[in-house]
Amino acid sequence: MSVTKRLEVLDFIRELRQQLNLSQKQFAAKLGVYFQTVNRWENGHTVPSRIALKRNRRNVTEDG
């Protein structure tokens, strides 16, 4: 994944969480992942897989 694309994904995750007015812990619970996972995504230590991104988008849109 290119650096630009990676930053777009990280920014998207952070912005989505903030738009939903959720803490990292609350966002992680909504997505069914650990708090540390969201924290690592937002801090650029890891990037979610494509499957995780699709699942996350589905979970967020279904729940509002």
N, C-alpha and C positions, 0 to 999 in steps of 0.2 A: 504494500500500500504506500502510495506516495505521501510525502510529508504534508502536502497541502490537503489531501483527502483525509488524512489522519486527523489533522487539526479541525477540519470541518465536522467530522464525526464527534470529536470531543466537545466542540462548541455546541453542537446540536444537542447532545446529551445534557450538558449543563443548562442550556437555555430551556429545554423542555422541562427539566426538573424545576427550574425557577418559575416558569410560567404556570406550572401546576401548584406552585407555592408549597413544595415538599422539601423536607430535609433529605440528605443523602440516605439516611436510615429509612425514612418513609418511602422514598422512591424505590429503594432496593426491595423493600417488602412488597410493594405494588408489582414489581417485576419478577419477584420470586428468586432474587439473587441476594448475596450477602452484601452488607454495607461496604465492606472492603472492596468488593468488585466495582461498585459505583465510584468509590473514591479513587481507585486505580484508573478507571476510565477517564474521569475528569482531570486527573493529574498527569495523564499521558503515559502512565507506566505500562498499561495494556490497552488494547483496542478490542471491542466486542467483535465476535465473529459475525458473519453475515446472517447466520441462522439466529443468533442472539438478537441482532438488530431487528429482524423481522418479528420475532416473538415479542420483543419489547414494544415495538410499534403496535402490534395487535393488542397486547395487554393494556396499553395506555389508551388506545382508541375505544376499546370495548368498555372500559371502566370510566371513561370521561377524563 
